[in-house]
Amino acid sequence: MATGMSTVNTMIERVLKRDRFVTATALALVCIIAWVWLLSGVGMGMTALDMTRMTYGDHSVMKPGMSVASNWTLEHALTMFAMWWVMMAAMMLPGATPVILLAAVINRQAAPGATPFGSTRAFVAGYLLAWGGFSLFATAMQWTLQVSGLLSAMTLAIGDRPLSGVLLLAAAAWQLAPLKQACLRQCRSPARLLVAGRGRSALRGGCVHGMYCVGCCWFLMLLLFVGGVMNLLWIVALAFYVLLEKVLPQARRLVQLTAALLAAAGIVTLFG
């Protein structure tokens, strides 16, 4: 009897390892595709590297036909929305991978006979759907800033120092807000949420977790308007920071330190 149970446990472990490998590989491919498309400029006519160089004043990269359209047609709006959504996927999926793998294990244990990766795909789709909602908001904010003349149509960066300073100070305040801390706790310790949602829609579970993730990071993502929406240095720095927030044991101290740095940057921007 003991031998039989040991054999069953070994088989289950092998299945779970295979599921984790397949899921992790699929997520890696999605992230690679998102980053490649992001680096290529997401259909805007300029690569992300070109736009990064322009953000810091290097206009030598300008060639005929290389421009970011400021005329907000429906096509341009959809392109900007796609840019934001792909960028959020590239930045946020690496940090969400441990949660997605945990959800895959819980779903497999809850329904051993079900299609192994259907629920995982639904969970990821729900997670990306939450960031799609943020991308829609960011696109609307970009349109508002651009038509008001506060956002450069070429570098997609705010040129108004007081507004940039206010955004930095607001981001610092959000880092210390109780709601931010609550969302961060759910992002770092999602097991209770995943177990409570076992047997429910995986799409809904992914969307709920994604909403907590948006709650943690949405103000940080808006700082891309300060540094340049397609500024690779800011994109990589923010993506790396979000990953650290989710995995480091002393995340609270990191959040407090970041809040202090953002506040200092905001004050310097306003009064420096």
Helices and strands as residue ranges (DSSP letters): H 2-39, H 48-55, G 59-61, H 74-110, H 118-147, H 161-176, H 178-188, H 191-196, H 202-222, H 224-227, H 232-247, H 251-271
